Amino acid sequence: MGLLEWLMPPSIFNVFQTRLLDNEQGAQLEPDFRPALLVVDMQEDFCPPNGTLAVTGGRSITPLINTLLSSPLFVLRVATKDWHPPNHISFASNHNHTSSSSPCCPEFAGEAIPFLSTTTVHNPHNPSESYTTRLWPAHCIAGTPGACLIPELDVSKIDKILEKGTNPLVEMYSAFYDPLKNPRVSDSGLAQMLREARVTHVYVVGLAADYCVWSTAMDAHNEGFETVVVEEATKPVDEEGWRRCKEALVAEGKGVKVVRWEGEEVGRLFPGGLVTTGVGAGGEEVEEEKI
Ligand SMILES: [Zn+2]
C-alpha cells in the first residue's frame, strides 16, 4: 500500500488520483485546447558565439523553450532545422552581380553581399511566378556542425524534427512550405501532421523572430490554427524588422498573437502552476512556482 492510500480512505484516494490525472492530461480540463509547440531553427549557425548567421541573444532563449517543452499539455512538439545544400539560392556566395541585386561595394568586387543583396527566386515549375529574397552568409549546410540543434535544447521532449530549405532552388523560411503557390515547390507535411494530431493551437518559438518564426506563424494561422508567438522565446535578426512585423499584425488585423511569457496563453500550458524551469546562467537547474 502506498503512503497516500494509507493516509486516506479508498474513496477519497480515488477522487484525489482522478484530479491528478485530469491535471496531467490537461485535455480533460480544456477539451478544445490541443496545442502544439513549434521550435524553429535552434541551430548552431543561428547562435552566438560561432554561428555564421548568429542572432543576437539566440542561445539565451533556450531555457524558456525547454520550459515550454515540459508542459504536459502539448499534443505534439516539433523542432525544425534549416537544412541547406551547399548550392542553396539564399547564400550570397552563390551569387554575383548577374544573379543578384547588390548595392555598390568595391570590397566585394562584383560578388553578392550577405544581408544587403537580394535575388529573385523563380518557380522552377512556372518561371512567371517569382519573389525577391534577401541573401545570407552560408549557413546550416546539411550535415555540418553549424546545422546541428544546439545541445542545450531538450531534444528528448521533441516528437518530430523537420528539415526545411532542402531544395537548392527556393528559399523556405516557413516550417510549412515555400512561398511559391502555383504550384508549390516544397511542403514539409507539417500542416497534415498537425491536423492528424487534431491540434487546435500552435505556439511558435525559436529563431529568427522576423524571418522563420514569423513565416511559420503566419502559415499556421492561414492553415486555421489559433497561433501565438511567445515574445521572450524568440529573437530577431533585426529588431526594427521585428517591430514592423508586429505593427503589421495590429494594422492588418491578422490572427497571430505575439504574447508575453507572463500572459494567459503561456499560463494555460501549466495548469499545475509551474511556469519556469530550466538551466540557470550558471548551469544549475532552476524552478519557479507561478504565483
Ligand atoms: Zn536558411
Residues whose N, C-alpha, C, O or C-beta is under 5 A from the ligand:
A	BS01	ZN	D82 G165
